[in-house]
């Protein structure tokens, strides 16, 4: 779905801090929505917690920095961090 020029796929579950989750088998994948990505501009740094860390809903997990933003992502659900996208260390955008 397109909302005022922002891509918002229907298969994603969105939360108020502009992050989404989607189901992939037994796992939930998390990402930043199109609005937040465009607002942030070029993302230059992402720091995420270690695999295996217990995440709590609405508690801070990764840190994200861009030329326009220095912020935190918040866990949209309770659970354990099973894996991270390691490409974000070298290609954060």
Buried (B, 14 or more C-beta within 10 A) or exposed (E): EEEEEBEBEEEBEBBEBBBBBEEEEEEBEBBBBBBBBEBBEEBEEBEBBEEEEEBEEEEEBBBBBBEEEEBEBBBBEEBEBEEBEEEBEEEBE
